[in-house]
C-alpha cells in the first residue's frame, strides 16, 4: 500500500539532495564567473574526462558528471576515476584518512497507488495496472583515485594530437545536420532546422571550431524530429536560459567524450547571471538541464558507427 509518511520523508530527502548538489554547482559557477570558467570547462591539468567508476568502468551520467567535475575542480584532481569507499576497499585500495567524499545521486523506485503527481525532472514514472513506479533521489558518496593509496589505474587510451579532431570530423559528419558557413556568429535556427557557423578559418584552431559546433548540435537535437525538447512548460519564461544551459552541458559532455578542450567563452557572460538566478530559484533545474543534455548526447551517440571515445 501507498505510505504517505514514507513518501513525505522521501520527498524531503530528495529536496535536500537537490539543494546540496545545486549549491555546490552554484558555488563553482560563482567562483569562475570572473573568468567565465564554469565547472564543465577545461581544467588547468588538461581536457576534462567523463568521470568513470573504478569497479564497473561505466561512465557517470547527467548531473553526476557536473557534480564530480565541480568536485574535481575544487580539489584539483587529475583523475576522472571514482568509486565508493567500499568499492575502493574491494579493489585493495585504501581511502586516505581525512579525505572528503563527493556527492552523487541515484534513483530508487517507489510504488504508489491512486492519485499521483507527474515529475518533469527526468524521473520517469511507468504505470503498472492501477499503480505507478515513482523514482526518488538517494545519495551516494564517492572518492577520486587521487584520494586513495594502493590503486594502480589501467593504462589510459592513447590519442595522437590529430585523433580527437579526426573523431570530431567523423562524429559530426555522420549526423547529417544542415550546417552552413558564413557570418561571425554560431547559432541554430529552429525554423529552418539548420546550424550557422562562421567559416572554419575564422577560428583559432580546429578544436575551437568543433567545441562550438558541439554546442550548436546540442541545440539541434531539441527539434521535434529528434529529442523534441520543449521547455516552455517546465521553465516558462526562463526556457531560453535553460536551453542555453542544456547546450552548454551537452557540449561539455560531448567534448569530454571526443577528447576536445571545452574552454571558457566570454560571449557566455550574459548567460551566467541568468543561470545563477535559475539555479538559485529552482534546486531541480540543474538536474533537469543535465538530464536533457544527457538525453541529447545519448541520441547523438546512437547515430554513430563505431568511433573511439576518450572515456568509453
N, C-alpha and C positions, 0 to 999 in steps of 0.2 A: 504493500500500500504506500501511497504517497505520504511522506512525512514532512509536514510544513516546517517543523523545528530544524530538521537536518538540512532542508533546503535553505532556510534562512541563514543557518550557520555557514553553509557552502557559499552563499551569495556574499556574505560578509567577508569570508576568507578570500574569495576571488577578487573582491573590490580592493582588499589590502594588497594582494599580489599585483593587480593592475597599477595601483598607486606607487608601489615600491619600484617597479621596473620603469614606469613613466618618469618618476622623479630622478632616477639615475640617468636616463637619457636626456632629460631636460637639463640637468647639471652639466653634462658633457657638451650639449649644444651651446649653452650659455658660455662655457669656458672657451670654446673655439670660435665664437661668433665674431670676435675682432679680426681674426684672420680667415674667416669664412670656412673654418675647418670643422666638419661635422664628425660624429663618431664612425661614420661609414666611409671616410676618406682615407687616402694613403697615409700610412704611419711613417715615422722617421726611420724605421728599420726596413721599409720596403713596401711592396704590394700587399694589401690585405688578402688574407686567405680565408675562405669559408671555414668556420670552425667545424671540427670533426670530433667524434667521440673516439677515445683511445681504444676502447674494447670492441665496439661494433664496426668502427670505420665509417659510420654513416655521417653525413653532413647534418648539422643542426639546421633548423628551418625557421623561416619567418622572423618573429620578434626575438627569438633566441639568438639569431645571428647578430642583430643590432645590440642586444644586451651584452653579449660576450665581446663584441668589438669595443663597446664602451668600457667594459672592464679591462680589456687588454690595453686600450689606450691610456687609461688611468694609471695602470701599473707598468706600462711599457714592456709588456710581454712580447717576446719574439716568436712564440709558438702559437699555432692555431689548434693545438690538440688539448682536449679537455676530458675530464671524467669525474665521477663522484669519488668520495673518499674510499668507499668500499671497492669500487672498480679499480682504483689505483692499487689498493691492497691486494686484490685478486691478481693483479699483474706483477706483484712482487715489488712494487714501488711504495714509498712512504711520503705522505704529505708532511712537509716540514712544520715543526711546531710554530704556532703563531701566524701561519698563513691564513689569509682571509678568503672565504669561499665566494663564488659569484653565483648570482641567482638566475635560474632558468625556469620556464613554466612548461607544464604538460597538462593534458586534459584527461579527466576521468568521467565516465558516463554515469548518469543517474536516471533511473526510470521514473517517470511521473505519469499520473493517471488523471484524466479530466482536463480542466482548463489549464492553459499554459501561455506563456509569452514567448514569441519567437525571438531569437537573438540574431543580430546582424554583425557579430564580432568575429565571424569565421568559425563560430561554434555551431556547426550544423546539427540539426535535430532530425532524426529519422523516425517516421511513425511505425508503431508495431501494434496492430489491432487498435484498441482504444487507449493505448499508452504511447509515450514518446520517450526517446533517449536524449536527455539533455547533457551536454558536456559542460563541465565546470573546471575552473583552473585550479591547479595544485602546483606547489613549488618543489624544486629540487636544487641542490647546491653542488656546484662543480668546481674543480681546481684545474688550473692550467699546468701543463707539463713543466713549465719553468718553476713551479712551486713544489715539485717533488724530487726526491732522490731515488736512485735505483731504476730509472726508466731509460731505456735505450730506444729512441724513436726509430721507426723504419726509415729507410732512405727516401728522401723527398724526390718527387718526379723532377727530372731534369728537362729544362727548356732552353734552347738556344735563344738568342735575342730576337730572332725572326719568328719563332714558332707562335707566340701569342698573337702576333699580327696576322700570320697565315691562318690561324684558327678563327680569328675575328672575321677575316675576309670570307671564309667559308661559312661561318655561322650565320652572318647577316645575309650572305648571298642565297642561302638555302630558303630563307623566309619568303622570298618573292614579294617583298614590300615595294611599293612605288616610292622611289627616292629620287628627287630632283635636286640639282645643284645650282646655286646662284644666290646672290644677295649676301648679306653679312650676319644673318641670324638663323639659328637652327630652330625648327618648330614642326609640329604636326598639325595638319589641317583636317579635322574630323569630317567636315562636309565633303571634302574631295578624297578623303582617305589616302592622303599622301604625306610623305615626310619631305621637308625642305631643309637642305644642308648647304652651308657655304661650300665653295669649291675646295677640293682636297688640299690644294697648295696654300689655302688661307690659314691652315692650322700649323702649329709649331712642329708637330710630328704626327706619325700615323696613330700612335697611342691616343693622342688628344682627339683625333677625328673619331675613332671608334668608341671612346668613352662617352662622347657627347651623343653619338648615334645610338648608343645603348639607352640613354635617357629618352630619346625620341621614339625608339622602338617600343619601350615600355608604354608610352602614351598610346602608340599604335595598337597594342594588344587590347586596349579598352573598347575598341569598336564592337558593335553588336554582333558581327560575324565571328568574333574571336572570344574574348573573355566577357564581353557585354557588361562593361563596368559602368554602372550608373550610380553615382554617389549622392545625387540630389536628395534622396530620401534619408540617407544616413547622416550627411553633413550639411544639407540645406545650403545656406548662403556661404558656407565655408568649403563647399565641394571643390572649388578651384584650388585652394591651398592644399586640400587633402590629395587631389590628383597630382599636384606637383611633388608632394612628399612621397607618394607611391612611385612616381617616375624616378625620383632621387634614389629611393631604396632599391628599386628594380635595377637601375643602372649599376649601383654598388654591388648587388648580388651577382649580376652578370659579369661585371668586370673582374670580380674575385674568382669566378669560375674560369674565365678566359685568360687570367694572368695579366690583366691590364691594370695600370695605375689609374685610380679614380681620384684626381686631385681637386682641391678646393677651387670653386669658381666664384669670382667676385660678382658676376651677374646674378647670383642667387642671394645676394644680400637682402634684396627686397622680400624674399620669401621667409627668411629666418624669423623675423618678428611674427609673421602670421603662423608659422609652425609652432613657435613657442606659445602663442596665445591659444592655439588649437589644443595642444597637449596639456596646458595648464587647466583649461576648462573642461577637458574630456579625458579622463585617465584611461580610456579604452581606445583612443584614436590611434595611437602608435601600433596597437595590436591589429586593428582593422587595416591600417595602411601597410603594415608588414605582411599581413595575410594576403592582401590583394597583390602586393608586389611579388610574393612567392608564387601565387597563382599565375601571374604573368610569366615568370621565369619558367615554371613547370610547363606552361603552354609552349613557350619558345623552344625549350629543350625537346619536347615531344615531336617537334617538326624536323629535328636534326637526324641525319645519319650519324654514324659513329665519329665523334670528334673528341680528342683527348682534352679533358678539362683539368685544370690545375689541382683541384681538390677532390676530384671524383675517384 
